[in-house]
Amino acid sequence: MLSKGDDAPDFTVETTQGEFTLSEAGDPVVIFFFPKAGSRVCTQEACSFRDSLDEFNGHDATVVGVSTNDSLDRLRDFADEHDLDYPLVSDASGELSDRYGLSGFLGLSQKAKRATFVVEDGKVVEVVKGLFSSDKHVERSLDAIENRIT
């Protein structure tokens, strides 16, 4: 898994809100990987990011959710159902997860992972792990953004 200080792999993907390229997004970018849209913990996490979006926006941060199991159509429905106003990405192929070092995370299958990366200037500045601690991902991401040296 990528660690603080590592180069963040650049990527371009189709999202629920159109095309997204990491290197073209403003800094910082919060990329949170989640296992399954609609599951209890994943829904809590997605809604926590939604509920904190004003705080992220106040720091000019971009939030992107990456599902490791869902199709883009399923993610569009999930976003509509929960009023998620940030892009969601389907990584059902596992390609993006592999690039961020999440294959086999916590010894679980490739498809079961929850990790968040805060990226600034092409570098990972924070990594949050934890399969069952959805709120921690939002809190630690905001802490990293609020406490960064500008």
N, C-alpha and C positions, 0 to 999 in steps of 0.2 A: 504494500500500500504506500502511496505517496506520503511523504512527511513534510513538516514545515521546512521551508527553504528549497524544496525541490521545484524544478520547472514544471509548470502545469501544462500538460499536453493541450495544444490548440485543437479545436474541432469546429466543424460546421455541421449543423443538424437542422432538420425540419422539426418545428415545435407546434404546439397548439395555437401559437400566435404568429406563425411564419418562420422564416429562416433565422437562425442564430449562429453567430461566429464568436467564439470566446475572445479572440484577439481584437475584434472590432467593438466589443462591448466596453463601456466605461469601467473604471475601477471604483471600488472592488466588485467582484462577482462572487456570489454564494451559490455553490452547486451542491444540491442535496440529492443523494441517491436513496431511493426507497423501494422496498420489495413489491408492494401490491396495492394499487389504487383501490379504495373501498374497504380495505381491512381496517380494523379499529385503530391500531397504532399509526398506520400510514395516513389515515384520514385526520387523526389528531395532529400529526406533524404538519401535513399540508395546510390545515386550518390555522395552526400556530404561525406558520410563515405568512399566511394571508392576514391574520390579525395583527402582525407586526410589520406589515409591508410599509406603512407610513414611516416607521422608524428607519427601516432600510432605505427608503426613498430619501429621507432626510439626510442621509450620508451618501447620496448618489450611488447607492449599491443596487446591483441587479441580482435578482433571485431567479434561479432556474431549478426546477425539479426534474429528476431523471428517474423514471420507473424502469426497473430491471425485468419486468414481466408483462407489462401492458402494451397493447397496440395504441397507436396515435388516436384512433377513433375512440377507444375506451377512455383515453386520457381527456379527450375533448368533452365527453359526457361527464367525467369526474369533475373537470374544471367548471362546467356549467352547473352541475349539481351543488357544488360547494362555493361558488362565486370566487374561484381562484383566479386572480388577476395578474398572473405571472406565467411565463412559458413553462410548459411541461414537455418532456422529451421521452420518446419510447426508445429504450435500449434493450429490447427483447433479444437482440442478437448477441448482446454482451460485449460488443466491440468497445464502447466507451468505458464500461466497467473495467475491462482488461487494461485499457490505457491508463486508468487511474489506480490500477493495482488492487482491484476488489475481487478478483476471481478467488473463490474459496475462502472469502472473508470469514473469520471466526470458525474456520473449519466446516462451514456450512456449504451447501451447494452454491454454484455460481449465481443462481437466481435469488438467493436470500441474503440481502445485505442492506445496511443502513449506515451511511457515512456522509459527512458534509465537509466540503473543502471551501475555504475562503481564499480567493485568488486576487492578487494585486500585482500589477506590473509583470504579469506572466509567471509569478512565483506563488507557491502555496504558502499562505501566512497563518493558516489555522486548519487543523484537522479535528473533526469531532466524530467519535465512534460510539456505537451503542445501538444494539438492535431494538431495545425496548424502551429507550429513553428519548421520546420524541421532543419534548420541550427543551431538553439540554442542547439540542442542535441549534435551535433558534437563539437561546440565551448566549451560548458560547460564540456563535457567529456574530451576534450584535456586540458582544464584549470585544472581540478581536477588531471589529470595524471601529468601534468607539475609542479604543485605546491605541490605535495605530499612530505612528509618527507621520505627520503630514508636512 
